[in-house]
Amino acid sequence: MSGVTVSKDGETATVCLERGKVNALNGALVERLHESFRALETDDGVRAVVLTGKGKFFSFGFDAPEFYDYSPDDFLAFVDKFEQFCLYLFQFPKPVIAALNGHTIAGGGMLAICCDHRIMAAGRSRISLNEITFGATVFAGNVAMLTFLVGSKNAQDILYSGKMYSPEEALRIGFVDEVVPEERFGTAVAERAREYAAKEPAAFRSLKGLLRKQAVLQIEAREQASLKEFIDIWYSEGTRKLTRSITIR
């Protein structure tokens, strides 16, 4: 099972994560995501894409239990694949709306910050880049994208604290762009997608490239070294103890 479904409604395509109860990310899921977006990039009938999840989670993040017995080289191969997709998504030439239907944690948060607009359902869901709470770090790309989104001070607070932000707290610091009641979530996402789809494609593509170019240059200069550092920390004794305790139900 790929864990990803793609549907279309007019000029909007919806890519939905559907892997278990928490939409945890593994190699097969990331490959399917990349394949789906590459196909949508060349589909002239699609002018906006919604990325969302099924159930109570947008995504829990990496499937840590699955990766626990990976060798460092095998896990590095996955991490590199994931970051290649994130950089591709960050530069995707069409508008991408992250429809955060539920909890958006760690690697799920990484996917969300790649998008152009984040709309989150109000309620008990939380959003976080909480890697520090289980002894892990993030990648240079995540830092550059997060700083682009929320500014350096808010990025520092998000990463150092590992805090689980409520939708309203996330809205105040720019972690998300919009919070709507659960009963209006689907309607609001569709409305926002139509607004983005109405924009002239060449102009949008140009502006997106100009806005994100500096962040992309920073990522390209630092990413490989940061991936190696991530792996070194992930396989350190203290972090291994913490990641071993992570369970997915």
C-alpha positions as semicolon CSV with decimal commas, in nm:
position;residue;x (nm);y (nm);z (nm)
1;M;0,000;0,000;0,000
2;S;0,146;0,333;-0,106
3;G;-0,020;0,539;0,169
4;V;-0,098;0,824;-0,071
5;T;-0,413;0,897;-0,270
6;V;-0,460;1,167;-0,533
7;S;-0,794;1,314;-0,634
8;K;-0,896;1,609;-0,850
9;D;-1,176;1,863;-0,835
10;G;-1,165;2,113;-1,117
11;E;-0,824;2,284;-1,117
12;T;-0,735;2,157;-0,768
13;A;-0,565;1,826;-0,691
14;T;-0,562;1,682;-0,340
15;V;-0,278;1,462;-0,223
16;C;-0,379;1,275;0,092
17;L;-0,156;1,084;0,333
18;E;-0,327;0,760;0,431
19;R;-0,085;0,536;0,618
20;G;-0,221;0,382;0,935
21;K;-0,370;0,593;1,212
22;V;-0,094;0,856;1,222
23;N;0,035;0,879;0,864
24;A;0,392;0,805;0,970
25;L;0,655;0,867;0,703
26;N;0,870;0,589;0,560
27;G;1,063;0,538;0,237
28;A;0,775;0,402;0,031
29;L;0,546;0,686;0,136
30;V;0,802;0,954;0,050
31;E;0,864;0,794;-0,291
32;R;0,491;0,792;-0,361
33;L;0,461;1,156;-0,255
34;H;0,742;1,255;-0,489
35;E;0,590;1,059;-0,777
36;S;0,249;1,216;-0,717
37;F;0,380;1,572;-0,716
38;R;0,596;1,516;-1,024
39;A;0,287;1,398;-1,211
40;L;0,085;1,698;-1,092
41;E;0,362;1,938;-1,193
42;T;0,321;1,840;-1,557
43;D;-0,060;1,821;-1,549
44;D;-0,177;2,142;-1,717
45;G;-0,526;2,093;-1,580
46;V;-0,401;2,128;-1,221
47;R;-0,329;2,482;-1,099
48;A;-0,322;2,427;-0,721
49;V;-0,246;2,130;-0,496
50;V;-0,375;2,054;-0,146
51;L;-0,159;1,833;0,077
52;T;-0,352;1,681;0,367
53;G;-0,388;1,371;0,583
54;K;-0,661;1,124;0,668
55;G;-0,794;1,091;1,020
56;K;-0,673;1,272;1,332
57;F;-0,318;1,325;1,206
58;F;-0,173;1,522;0,920
59;S;0,143;1,326;0,999
60;F;0,319;1,198;1,309
61;G;0,653;1,236;1,130
62;F;0,915;0,967;1,071
63;D;0,817;0,608;1,146
64;A;1,080;0,585;1,423
65;P;1,001;0,223;1,523
66;E;1,050;0,109;1,163
67;F;1,379;0,296;1,133
68;Y;1,521;0,184;1,468
69;D;1,697;-0,124;1,326
70;Y;1,817;0,049;1,009
71;S;2,192;0,081;0,964
72;P;2,323;0,440;0,964
73;D;2,382;0,418;0,587
74;D;2,030;0,293;0,518
75;F;1,872;0,559;0,737
76;L;2,088;0,826;0,572
77;A;1,955;0,710;0,235
78;F;1,598;0,763;0,360
79;V;1,678;1,101;0,515
80;D;1,843;1,217;0,193
81;K;1,538;1,103;-0,006
82;F;1,304;1,286;0,232
83;E;1,503;1,609;0,215
84;Q;1,522;1,594;-0,163
85;F;1,144;1,578;-0,166
86;C;1,115;1,866;0,083
87;L;1,339;2,088;-0,130
88;Y;1,139;1,993;-0,439
89;L;0,812;2,071;-0,259
90;F;0,951;2,405;-0,133
91;Q;1,020;2,503;-0,495
92;F;0,715;2,335;-0,652
93;P;0,604;2,573;-0,929
94;K;0,234;2,556;-0,848
95;P;0,064;2,672;-0,526
96;V;0,057;2,411;-0,250
97;I;-0,185;2,446;0,041
98;A;-0,112;2,237;0,351
99;A;-0,453;2,141;0,492
100;L;-0,357;2,045;0,846
101;N;-0,650;1,825;0,941
102;G;-0,492;1,702;1,264
103;H;-0,169;1,666;1,459
104;T;0,133;1,784;1,258
105;I;0,447;1,663;1,430
106;A;0,822;1,654;1,355
107;G;0,856;1,530;0,995
108;G;0,492;1,623;0,941
109;G;0,579;1,978;1,040
110;M;0,871;1,967;0,799
111;L;0,631;1,889;0,514
112;A;0,395;2,167;0,623
113;I;0,660;2,440;0,619
114;C;0,751;2,352;0,259
115;C;0,407;2,462;0,140
116;D;0,282;2,807;0,038
117;H;-0,013;2,829;0,277
118;R;-0,096;2,637;0,594
119;I;-0,457;2,617;0,704
120;M;-0,527;2,432;1,030
121;A;-0,843;2,302;1,185
122;A;-0,922;2,454;1,524
123;G;-0,951;2,223;1,822
124;R;-0,720;1,985;2,003
125;S;-0,469;1,926;1,722
126;R;-0,110;2,043;1,770
127;I;0,176;2,140;1,542
128;S;0,540;2,101;1,639
129;L;0,897;2,055;1,530
130;N;0,972;1,867;1,851
131;E;1,289;1,681;1,752
132;I;1,481;1,818;2,050
133;T;1,243;1,640;2,291
134;F;1,368;1,300;2,171
135;G;1,730;1,403;2,138
136;A;1,734;1,468;1,764
137;T;1,818;1,769;1,552
138;V;1,678;1,888;1,218
139;F;1,834;1,961;0,878
140;A;1,974;2,282;0,732
141;G;1,682;2,284;0,493
142;N;1,429;2,278;0,775
143;V;1,599;2,570;0,949
144;A;1,613;2,778;0,631
145;M;1,249;2,707;0,545
146;L;1,127;2,770;0,898
147;T;1,321;3,096;0,923
148;F;1,180;3,203;0,585
149;L;0,835;3,137;0,726
150;V;0,841;3,271;1,083
151;G;1,164;3,472;1,122
152;S;1,479;3,379;1,311
153;K;1,353;3,447;1,667
154;N;1,035;3,245;1,628
155;A;1,229;2,969;1,453
156;Q;1,464;2,954;1,751
157;D;1,173;2,933;1,995
158;I;1,003;2,656;1,795
159;L;1,318;2,443;1,765
160;Y;1,468;2,499;2,111
161;S;1,141;2,440;2,296
162;G;1,001;2,150;2,095
163;K;0,664;2,291;2,203
164;M;0,334;2,148;2,085
165;Y;0,157;2,460;1,958
166;S;-0,219;2,492;1,954
167;P;-0,363;2,619;1,626
168;E;-0,417;2,964;1,777
169;E;-0,062;2,981;1,918
170;A;0,080;2,870;1,584
171;L;-0,121;3,138;1,404
172;R;0,019;3,414;1,628
173;I;0,380;3,335;1,535
174;G;0,318;3,260;1,167
175;F;0,367;2,883;1,198
176;V;0,030;2,852;1,025
177;D;-0,151;3,111;0,814
178;E;-0,513;3,039;0,897
179;V;-0,720;2,859;1,160
180;V;-1,081;2,765;1,092
181;P;-1,349;2,572;1,286
182;E;-1,351;2,200;1,216
183;E;-1,697;2,219;1,063
184;R;-1,576;2,472;0,806
185;F;-1,238;2,314;0,740
186;G;-1,315;2,140;0,410
187;T;-1,499;2,443;0,273
188;A;-1,223;2,682;0,375
189;V;-0,953;2,463;0,217
190;A;-1,149;2,444;-0,110
191;E;-1,200;2,821;-0,112
192;R;-0,831;2,889;-0,054
193;A;-0,730;2,641;-0,326
194;R;-0,961;2,812;-0,576
195;E;-0,810;3,150;-0,490
196;Y;-0,459;3,022;-0,555
197;A;-0,565;2,838;-0,870
198;A;-0,701;3,164;-1,011
199;K;-0,355;3,325;-1,008
200;E;-0,169;3,350;-1,339
201;P;0,065;3,047;-1,336
202;A;0,377;3,204;-1,487
203;A;0,361;3,504;-1,255
204;F;0,310;3,286;-0,949
205;R;0,597;3,058;-1,048
206;S;0,829;3,356;-1,098
207;L;0,738;3,522;-0,768
208;K;0,774;3,197;-0,574
209;G;1,117;3,140;-0,721
210;L;1,230;3,494;-0,640
211;L;1,098;3,482;-0,284
212;R;1,256;3,146;-0,200
213;K;1,585;3,171;-0,389
214;Q;1,799;3,283;-0,095
215;A;1,667;3,006;0,127
216;V;1,736;2,752;-0,147
217;L;2,096;2,874;-0,185
218;Q;2,148;2,838;0,192
219;I;2,007;2,486;0,185
220;E;2,220;2,374;-0,109
221;A;2,536;2,503;0,060
222;R;2,477;2,333;0,397
223;E;2,240;2,041;0,351
224;Q;2,472;1,744;0,304
225;A;2,684;1,831;0,607
226;S;2,369;1,876;0,817
227;L;2,234;1,535;0,710
228;K;2,555;1,370;0,826
229;E;2,532;1,555;1,158
230;F;2,167;1,448;1,193
231;I;2,267;1,082;1,149
232;D;2,555;1,110;1,396
233;I;2,321;1,250;1,661
234;W;2,038;1,004;1,581
235;Y;2,270;0,710;1,644
236;S;2,427;0,854;1,959
237;E;2,365;0,657;2,278
238;G;2,134;0,910;2,444
239;T;1,917;0,964;2,138
240;R;1,894;0,590;2,068
241;K;1,746;0,539;2,416
242;L;1,486;0,809;2,354
243;T;1,389;0,701;2,001
244;R;1,353;0,339;2,116
245;S;1,072;0,453;2,349
246;I;0,870;0,605;2,063
247;T;0,561;0,398;1,983
248;I;0,302;0,429;1,709
249;R;-0,047;0,301;1,785
